[in-house]
């Protein structure tokens, strides 16, 4: 089993005013929306495991239509899934889920509401299983939510899988330890986020690293003077753990 990370990250788009309002709600009201599996990005979500049931009248109708069995689908519908990543600087995630750096990345501790996160296992092939009763069906459904095709492994994903009808996951204020803003966010939106969230919340921003070929993370208000001094980049994990900006030099990254 993979060791649970100390922090996990949620990439969020800010494409509309409603997105911005939702972000402020997450930060200030300490809750985050829990989607069901049909609302996730992968249209084949949970299909990496093909769950077959004992035959019943009409079961062949969905098979012939190349659709999921209605009882498997109903069981999956009882769950909510919160997708997170173990890394805050994955360029594809910033592009896909944070609207090409016009979004944010929320940084959460994993010792409270997120303590039951599970690492996603990335697989080459689909698994076929046979469910004989409701207990085994539930087991296979839960398993299907933490397995994905290897094409998604760049996401470094961890998931919170909950059997609940609740719309939101609530967390303690201390569990949200930082927020990283994309460098393409407008100054107006940056100022709005800064002015409408607790000033004690660590605020950072992305920056494109040309020499390091990396997404660098810097303090929100950081400006480089182009004076030849090596750029100091934030060590995000240490920064979040110590709750103060902690750096390493660009020259260390290039070694």
N, C-alpha and C positions, 0 to 999 in steps of 0.2 A: 504494500500500500504506500502511496505517496504521502510524504509528510505535509500536513496542513500548513499553508503559508500563514505568516503573522498578519498579513493584510491581503485584501482582495479589492478589485477595482471594477467599477461599473461605468461603462462608457455611455454617454447620453447625448442625443442630438438636441440642438436648439435651433429648430428650423422655423418655428412660429412663436407668437406671443404665448400661446397655450403651453408650448414646451418650456418656455421660461418660467411661467407660473408654476408648472409642475415641479421644476427644479427647486424653486424657492420653497415649495411645499415640502419636498423631501428634506431639505436642509433645516428648515425652521420648525416643521411639525414632526420630524423624526419618523417618517414612514415612507415606504417605497412600494410601488405598484407590483402586484404579483400576477403575471400573465399565465394563461393556460397554454398547453402545448401547441394549439392551433394558431396562437398569436406570435409564436417565435419565428425567427428569420428563416430557418430551414424548412422548406415545404415537406421534406421527408423526415421530419422530427419523430424520433421513436421507432422509425421503420427499420433501423439497423438490426433489430430482432423481429423476425417474422413469427408471430404468435398464432399457432393453429389450435383450434378448439375441436372437441368432439362434434361429430356431425349432428345437425338439427334441421328441421324442416325449413327450407329457404336459405340455408347457409351458402349454397352454391351461387346464389344471385350476386352477392358481393364479389365472390371469387371470379366469376365470369366477367364482371365489370371492372376487374383490376382495382377494387376498392378494399379498404380495411373492413374487417368484420365489425358489425355494429356493436357487439358486446365488448370487444376489445376497445373500440372507440369510446364506449360509454365509461369503461373503467379508467381509461386515460383522462377522460374529462373531469374526473374527481380530483385531479392534482393541479397544483400551481408550481411553476418552475421559475426560479430567479437565476439568470445566467450572469456569471462574473468571470473575471480573468485574474490570474496571478501576477500579471505584469501591466504597468501603466504606460508603457512606451512602445506598444506594438503598432507599427504604422498602418497595417491593414485595419485594425480595430478603430483607430482614429478616423480612417477614411470611410469605413462602412457604417459604424454605429455612432460616430460623433460628427457626422455631416462634413467630412473633409476638413477637420480641425475647426469647424464652427460650432463645436459642442464642448462638453466637459467630461472629465473622468473623476468620479467620486471614489474616495479612499476609505475603506471600512476596516476596522479591527475584526478579528474572527474569534473573539472570546466571549461573545454575547449572543445576539440574535442570529449571527452567521456561523455559530460554532459547529453546526451539523452539515456544513458544506461537504460535497463529495467531488473528487477529481473525475473529470470526464475521461473515459478510456477511448482511444482512437483505434479503429479496426480497419483491416483490409477487406474483410469479407462479411457478408450478412450471415447472421446466426438464425437457424431454424429451431424452434422449440415447440413442444406440444403441451398445452395446458389441460389438465383433467378436472380441475375444480377452481373455485373462486380464490382460494388461497394461493395456488400456483399462478393463477392469472395475475393477481396483485403483485406477486414477487417478480414476474417477468416484465410487467409494465414498469415497475420502479427501476428495474435493471435497464430497460430500454431508454430511460431518460438520462442515464449517465454513460451511454455509449454512442459514439458518432463515427462516421466515416473519416478516414485519415486525412481527407482533403480539408478538414476543419482544424487540424491539430495546431495550426499557427495561433489559434485563439487562446491556447493555454487555459482552457476553461475549467472552472469549478462551479458546481450547481447546488442550489438549495431546493430540494424536492419535497413539497409539503402536500399532504392530503388534507385540503381545507377548502372552504368556500369563502374565506376571507379575501377581501379585495386588496388589502395592504399588509405588508410585513412592517411591524413597528420595531424600532430599535432605540436604545438609549442614546442620549445626546453625545456621550463620550465615545460612542462607537464610530461616528463619522469624524475622522481625524484629519481630513484634508480634501481639497478640491483642486484639480488641475484644469486650467482653461486653455482651450485650443488657440493657437496664435492667429487664426483667421477670424476670430470673433471681433465684432465691431467694438470700437471704444465705448459706444453707448451701452452695449450689452455688458461689457466688462465692468463698467462703472455701476450699472444697475445691480449686478451680482454682488459686487464689493459693498455697496451701500445698503443692501437688503439682507445681508447675512452677518452672523456674529464675527466681529473683527478678530476674535481669538482663533477662528478656524484658519488653519494654514492654507494659504492661497498661492498657487503656483501656475506656471504657464509652460506650454511647449515651445520648442525652438528647434529649427532644422540644423543638424550638425553635418556640415559639408565634409570635413576631414574625418570625423568619427563615423560617418555614414550611419547616423543614429538619430532618434528623436530625443533631444536633450530636454531636461526639465529644469526650469529656473524659477526663482521667486517672481511673483506676479509683477512687481514694480522694477525688476532688474533692467539695467541699461549698461551695455558694454561701451567703453570709451575708445576702443580701437587704439590703445596706447602700447600695444605689444605685450601686455601682461597676459599670461595664459588664462583662458577662460576657466572659471570655476563652475562646475556643474553640480546640481543637487544629487546627493545620494538619497533617493526617495525613501527607501526603507528606513535608513537611519534618521532621516528628517521626521518621518511620521512617528517612529518609536520614541525619539527624544523630544518631540514637539518643539523643535527649533531647527532652523535651516542648517544643514550639515553638508559640506561640499567635498568634492574631489577635483583635481586639476585635469584639464583636457589632455595634458601630457601623460597622465596616468592611463587614460582611456586608450591612447594611441600606442602604448607599449605592447 
